[in-house]
Amino acid sequence: MAAALAATGRLQQVLRRTPAWKSPCSGARTRRRQLSSSPPQPSASAVRTAFLHFFRDRYGHQLVPSASVRPRSDPGLLFVNAGMNQFKPIFLGTVDPRSELARLRRVANSQKCVRTGGKHNDLEDVGRDLSHHTFFEMLGNWAFGGEYFKEEACSMAWELLTTVYGIPQDRLWVTYFDGNPPEGLAPDYESRDIWLSLGVPSTRVLPFGSLENFWEMGETGPCGPCTEIHYDLSAGVGPPQLVELWNLVFMQYNREADGSLQPLPQRHVDTGMGLERLVAVLQNKHSTYDTDLFSPLLTAIHQGCRAPPYQGRVGVADEGRTDMAYRVVADHVRTLSICMADGVYPGMTGASLILRQILRRAIRFSSEVLQAPPGFLSSLVPIVVEILGDAYPELQKNRSQIISLVEEEEGAFLSCLERGRRVIERTLRQLGPSELFPAEVAWSLSGNLGLPLDLVGLMLEEKGIQLDSAGLQQLSQEEAQRRSQAQQAKPAEKLELCLDVHALGHLQKQGVPPTDDSSKYNYSLLPNGCYEFGACEAEIIQLYSLDGVAIGSVGAGQRCGLLLDKTCFYAEQGGQASDRGYLIRKGQQDVLFPVIGAQTYGGFILHEVIAPETLKVGDQVQLYVDEEWRLGCMKKHTATHLLSWALRQELGPGTEQCGSQLSPERLRFDVSTLASLTPKQLQTVEKTIQEAVGRDEPVYMAEVALELTTQVPGLRSLNEIYPDPVRVVSVGVPVASVLAPASQAALHTSVELCCGTHLLRTGAIGDLTIVGERQLSKGIIRLVAVTGEQAQQARDVGQNLAQEVEAAAARLSQGNQDIRMAQQLSKDVGRLSDTVDTAVMPQWQRRELQAVLKRLQRRANTAIRKLEVDLATAKTQELLERHPVGPFIIDAVPAESLSLLVKVAKQLCEQVPGTSVLLLSAQAPGKVLCACQVAQDAVPTTFTAETWASVVCSQMGGKAWGSRVVAQGAGNTGDVEAMLNIARSFALSQL
């Protein structure tokens, strides 16, 4: 007890001695009622530290760092939006039992969270009030597998709030779950009684229903009742004004796909408390924006803009939305900095698209409302780093890159914003007094200029103009319908086999050990250079139907899930495709059971099998991998490691892998880089890999304690959960040498943590060439590469295309006085460009050839234009000799192209001012071109070129386009003379 009191005392000292940021414009807000009267005001950093130290020192929790805001292996989530996200594998029972994550029992941390999409989306509300944020920090503590439950969780929370933070008990209220009879859920009287035993008066312990006090991860998954702690803002003056401080969730159930609830095999505690709101309470602030998490940013905004000081106003009191703009910019620059530090960059899809919307919203408010100078937003990044950098070091590491990206995006968007503003102003001038702003224009601004629709709405709202919301909704529905139809057109996906939380819980309850898959590494390299893969004997532990139900046997022709005590199959993970192959029943060699894939769930490997005959639990089987498929994966995986290393050698040690995927056909590698690789850099990367392949270096693999790998300079690891012990893959240097004290080996070769299957020597890769490159988002490039024979074929294709480009350049250099030959050369260059764009060839060579072809196309077009001008001059003279001076010239002229015909019409009008011209040119087969130009000062304004050409072309079943003065078109007819007569009749009627 004495030790506990001493720990609490130390935490209180930490809170008292940490100085707080000075809040800007404090004089303007001194009249506000303070939320609490207990001095002093701890800094946000001290509040965060006190939370973590309390659970670590007082109750033995392990402190884990915040996960990246980019979700790990969770495609249904755009951003990490709760502290529990990184622990979902534990809740779902899918965690690898060998991983460090599986050994966690009681944990605490401060998690970076972003809520800007899906179920939790605060973007629209940010700035309008004093509390919403897109980025916030979630303080949380967890207990897994029944380590502790309700009584301990409630007691810890109460002690921290009242004893360490010193919040008066009479300011705290609690709520608990009142039950849900239709679902068979009784009221959580256990939590109610715990609070009463802690001294909370019954008048401040309130029951609520499922909406408020039953927490669910999503439509399916772990869930349970929760109890919430609320803070009373009123301080006893008037009715209570409660805001939620802390949510304590007790994971007891699983929401099934059919909507029913089933008890979880293991119970867990998951709590979350927003740091920003807690700091506002402890610093006696009216709003989270008044705390030291934001006040330095607000001060910097005021100093860097031409706006009045921040006053904390909302609604109608906030004239010109100045204070709203302060809040938007301060909030958004925090979110941008945090996301970019974690490798999420502005882009066109998914999380990257949302980040771009956030960035553009911040730029718009800073430039238009706050009158910030160009480039201002990036100047706030260092302040974010100063405030949050100690808690999240990745901000300090990526500071320069974040500033550069924000600067670049700001410049691009300000240009789009200016164009959008002009479109809006022009549209408004055309509207009547009570007309709505057209939905089509708003939709175009969003789709073509990248202005978010909510931003367009705000711009109109500030001008007092109402957007046609109904029309916008209709356009949105039509777009959704088009996407839905496109999705339905895709082939239906087959039912995926999986082991859910109940199946995993049942296996664990039965004491079934995880699948022994060590045999997947049981292969050797023979003296002749071939690989030998050993077979594996195993026993069928369990069979599963397609809907995940455990069954005792399967019949002929059924697809099923197969769980074995051991396997030599590699289950899909780490970006590597799973093995394929077959199994046979022991003693029955003539019946093959195809294995079409393998997946891992909580250490259990589920094989997808098609059974030609009956299989049953207890059968003894032998497994054989598809050796060609496996070897293809091994080549690509080792090549991926070499590619990662070569990129770091060329681009610098800060180059980060952002993902990879490989199969025997090709490998895909995502890398963070501010700019596309130059052709020379791509060549250098390939050369580095080819040299390592040419040396036929040995590839060393060994399992070592995870802790031994943490301090090795240059060793590569990803944002993944690794088992312990972990497998280290080193090219050319034995693992023991890499791990030796003071070793620098990992700086000079490829050394990574990896559970994949690899070659034993690099020579089998044969060759590697990068055949594709595209930007996924700002700062992330996706490379596609092939190896071996495919790489050589790609180089052959590249060489052949290079020779064709050289031949085209030679033809162009010879010059040509024939317009048709010049046009044919231009078409050949265009077709060659299309071929180069799509061919499987070295990317460095593609980029070089594209640059050459672009120059050739310009030269070819210039030559054509020159020839056309000369031809047009000659044809113009012929026409002038045939036609006397008059109000119009209407004739048929041989012309090789529409552009030549237009030039002839133009020259005629220049040489005979006041004359209007319409020319037709017959082409094969039956096509007729039309060009016309009218004299502006010699005809009535009702006689326009576009109308004239349209009258003629419509008679030919074609169409025309142009302006009042110049127009062109085309159609089909066998009687050109009749069309000329129509043109004359129309011109005479107008003149």
CORKA-V170017 format. One record per residue. OMEGA is omega in radians with two decimals (none if undefined). Layout:
omega
OMEGA
OMEGA
This chain:
omega
3.14
3.12
-3.14
3.13
3.13
3.12
3.13
3.12
3.13
3.13
3.12
3.11
3.10
-3.14
-3.04
-2.97
-3.13
-3.10
3.12
3.01
3.01
-3.11
-3.14
3.04
-3.06
-3.12
-3.12
-3.06
-3.09
-3.11
-3.11
3.07
3.12
-3.09
-3.10
-3.09
-3.06
3.08
-0.16
-3.12
-3.14
3.07
3.10
3.12
3.13
3.12
3.12
-3.12
-3.13
3.12
-3.08
-3.11
3.11
-3.10
3.12
-3.01
-3.05
-3.00
2.95
3.10
3.04
3.11
3.11
3.14
3.06
3.00
3.03
3.07
3.03
-3.02
3.11
3.05
3.11
-3.04
-3.14
-3.05
3.12
3.12
2.94
-3.05
3.11
-3.12
-3.06
-3.02
-3.07
-3.14
-3.14
3.10
3.10
-3.14
-3.09
3.13
-3.08
-3.08
3.09
-3.08
3.13
-3.05
3.09
3.14
-3.10
-3.10
-3.14
3.10
3.05
-2.93
2.99
3.05
2.97
-3.01
3.02
-3.10
3.07
3.14
-3.12
3.13
3.09
-3.07
-3.12
-3.10
-3.10
-3.02
-3.08
-3.04
-3.06
3.13
-3.10
3.12
-3.05
-3.00
-3.02
3.11
3.00
3.03
3.04
3.12
-3.14
3.03
-3.09
2.96
-3.04
2.99
-3.04
3.04
3.11
3.11
2.88
-3.06
-2.87
-3.03
-3.12
-3.11
3.14
-3.11
3.13
-3.11
-3.13
-3.14
-3.12
-3.07
-3.00
-3.06
-3.09
-3.13
3.07
3.09
-3.14
-3.10
-3.10
3.06
-3.05
3.06
3.10
3.06
3.09
-3.06
-3.07
3.10
3.12
-3.06
3.14
3.12
3.11
-3.11
3.13
3.06
-3.13
-3.14
3.13
3.11
3.12
-3.09
3.09
3.14
3.11
-3.14
3.10
3.06
3.10
-3.13
-3.12
3.12
3.13
3.04
-2.92
3.10
3.06
-3.06
-3.04
-3.09
-3.09
-2.95
2.95
-2.98
3.12
-3.14
-3.11
3.14
3.04
3.06
-3.11
-3.12
3.11
3.13
3.09
3.04
-3.03
3.06
-3.10
3.12
-3.11
-3.13
-2.97
-3.09
3.09
3.13
-3.11
-3.12
3.14
3.03
-2.96
2.98
-3.12
3.06
-2.93
3.11
3.13
-3.08
3.13
-3.10
-3.11
-3.00
3.00
3.08
-3.08
-3.13
3.13
3.11
-3.13
3.11
3.07
3.12
3.06
3.07
3.12
3.14
-3.10
3.01
-3.13
-3.12
3.13
3.13
-3.14
-3.12
-3.06
-3.13
3.10
3.14
3.12
3.11
-3.05
3.11
3.09
-3.07
-3.13
-3.03
3.06
3.13
3.12
-3.10
-3.12
2.99
-3.08
-3.00
3.08
3.11
3.14
3.09
-3.13
3.11
3.13
-3.10
-3.07
-3.09
3.10
-3.10
3.08
-3.11
3.10
-3.10
3.13
-3.11
3.10
3.04
-3.07
3.13
-3.10
-3.10
3.14
-3.13
-3.12
-3.11
3.04
3.13
3.07
-3.08
3.13
-3.07
-3.12
3.13
-3.00
-3.13
3.02
-3.13
3.14
-3.10
-3.13
-3.10
-3.12
3.08
3.13
3.04
3.02
-3.05
3.13
-3.10
-2.99
-3.12
2.98
-3.11
3.14
3.11
3.13
3.12
3.09
3.10
3.11
-3.13
-3.10
3.06
3.13
-3.13
-3.11
-3.14
-3.11
-3.07
-3.03
-3.07
-3.08
3.11
3.13
3.10
3.09
3.14
-3.06
-3.00
-3.11
3.14
3.12
-3.10
3.12
3.12
3.05
3.13
3.13
-3.10
-2.97
-3.00
3.13
3.14
-3.08
-3.02
3.14
3.06
3.13
-3.10
-3.02
-3.05
-3.08
-3.12
3.13
-3.14
-3.11
-3.13
-3.14
3.11
-3.10
-3.14
-3.11
3.14
-3.12
-3.06
3.12
3.08
3.11
-3.11
3.13
3.09
3.12
3.13
3.13
3.10
3.13
-3.13
3.14
3.14
-3.13
3.13
-3.12
-3.11
3.01
-3.06
-3.05
-3.10
3.07
3.08
-3.02
3.13
-3.10
3.14
3.11
-3.14
3.12
3.11
3.14
-3.05
-3.03
-3.12
3.12
3.08
3.14
-3.10
3.11
3.10
3.07
3.11
3.12
3.14
3.11
-3.13
3.14
3.11
-3.14
-3.12
-3.13
3.12
3.08
-3.06
3.14
3.11
3.12
3.11
3.12
3.11
3.12
3.12
3.11
3.10
3.11
3.12
3.10
3.13
3.14
3.12
3.11
3.12
-3.14
3.13
3.12
3.10
-3.12
3.12
3.14
3.14
-3.10
3.02
3.08
3.01
-3.12
-3.04
-3.14
3.11
3.12
3.11
3.13
3.12
-3.14
3.12
3.12
3.13
3.12
-3.13
3.06
-3.12
3.06
-3.11
-3.12
-3.13
3.11
3.09
-3.08
3.06
-3.07
3.14
-3.11
-3.14
-3.13
3.12
3.11
3.09
3.08
-3.12
-3.11
3.03
-3.10
3.07
-3.05
3.10
3.10
-3.13
-3.10
3.03
-3.13
3.03
-3.09
3.13
3.02
-3.13
3.10
-3.12
-3.09
-3.12
3.06
-3.13
-3.11
3.09
-3.10
2.96
-3.03
3.02
-3.03
3.11
-3.08
3.08
3.06
-3.07
2.99
-3.14
3.04
3.10
-3.07
3.07
3.11
-3.14
-3.13
3.11
-3.14
3.07
2.94
3.12
3.14
3.01
3.05
3.02
-3.11
-3.14
3.13
-2.99
-2.98
3.11
-3.13
3.08
-3.09
3.01
-3.02
3.09
3.12
3.12
-3.14
3.13
3.08
3.14
3.09
-3.10
-3.11
3.12
3.07
-2.97
2.96
-3.00
3.05
3.09
-3.11
2.98
3.12
3.10
-3.14
3.11
3.03
-3.05
3.00
-3.06
3.12
3.09
2.99
-2.97
3.14
3.11
-3.14
-3.13
3.08
3.10
3.13
3.12
-3.11
-3.09
3.09
3.09
3.10
3.09
3.13
3.11
3.12
-3.14
-3.13
3.10
3.11
3.10
-3.07
-3.03
3.13
-3.05
3.14
3.14
-3.06
2.98
-3.11
3.13
3.08
3.07
-3.08
3.04
3.14
-3.07
-3.08
3.08
3.12
-3.06
3.11
-3.06
3.11
3.10
-3.06
-3.09
3.06
3.09
3.08
3.07
3.13
3.11
3.10
3.11
-3.13
3.11
3.13
-3.13
3.12
3.13
-3.12
3.11
3.11
3.10
-3.12
3.11
-3.14
-3.05
3.07
3.08
-3.09
3.12
3.12
3.05
-3.13
3.09
-3.09
-3.10
-3.12
-3.05
-2.97
-3.05
-3.12
-3.12
3.09
-3.13
-3.06
2.97
-3.08
3.10
-3.10
3.07
-3.10
3.05
3.08
0.18
-3.08
-3.12
3.10
3.12
-3.07
-3.14
3.01
-3.09
3.11
-3.08
3.14
3.13
3.11
-3.06
-3.13
3.12
3.10
3.13
3.08
-3.02
-3.07
3.09
-3.01
3.09
-3.14
3.05
-3.09
2.92
-3.04
3.11
-3.06
3.08
-3.02
2.97
3.05
3.00
-3.01
-3.03
-3.10
3.09
3.09
-3.11
3.04
3.00
3.10
-3.04
-3.13
3.13
3.03
-3.12
3.09
3.10
-3.14
3.09
3.14
3.14
3.05
3.09
3.04
-3.09
3.03
-3.09
3.00
-3.09
3.11
3.13
3.13
3.08
3.12
3.11
3.10
3.10
3.13
3.14
3.12
3.14
3.10
3.10
3.10
3.11
3.11
3.13
3.12
3.11
3.13
3.10
-3.11
-3.10
3.14
-3.10
-3.10
3.13
-3.13
-3.07
-3.10
3.12
3.10
3.10
3.12
3.11
3.10
3.10
3.13
3.11
3.11
3.11
3.12
3.09
3.11
3.14
3.13
-3.13
-2.98
-3.06
3.00
-3.03
3.11
-3.07
3.12
-3.14
3.08
-3.11
3.14
-3.13
3.10
3.12
3.13
-3.12
3.10
3.10
3.13
-3.13
3.11
-3.14
3.14
-3.14
3.10
3.12
3.13
-3.14
3.14
3.11
3.14
3.12
3.14
3.11
-3.12
3.13
-3.14
-3.12
3.10
3.13
3.11
-3.11
3.13
3.11
-3.11
-3.01
3.03
3.14
-3.13
-3.09
3.13
3.02
3.13
-3.04
3.03
-3.04
3.00
-3.13
-3.09
-3.11
3.10
3.14
3.08
3.14
3.11
3.13
3.11
3.13
-3.14
-3.13
3.10
-3.13
3.12
-3.10
3.12
-3.13
-3.14
3.12
3.05
-2.98
2.94
-3.09
3.04
3.12
-3.13
3.10
3.07
-0.16
3.07
-3.14
3.14
3.08
-3.12
3.04
3.12
3.10
-3.13
3.10
-3.03
-3.00
-3.07
-3.10
3.05
-3.12
3.12
3.14
-3.08
3.13
-3.09
3.12
-3.13
-3.12
-3.12
3.12
-3.10
-3.05
3.12
3.08
3.13
-3.12
-3.14
3.13
-3.13
3.14
3.12
-3.07
-3.13
-3.03
-3.03
3.10
3.11
-3.13
-3.12
3.08
3.14
3.10
3.05
-3.08
-3.11
-3.10
3.10
3.13
3.08
3.11
3.09
3.13
-3.14
-3.12
-3.14
-3.13
3.13
-3.14
-3.13
-3.07
none
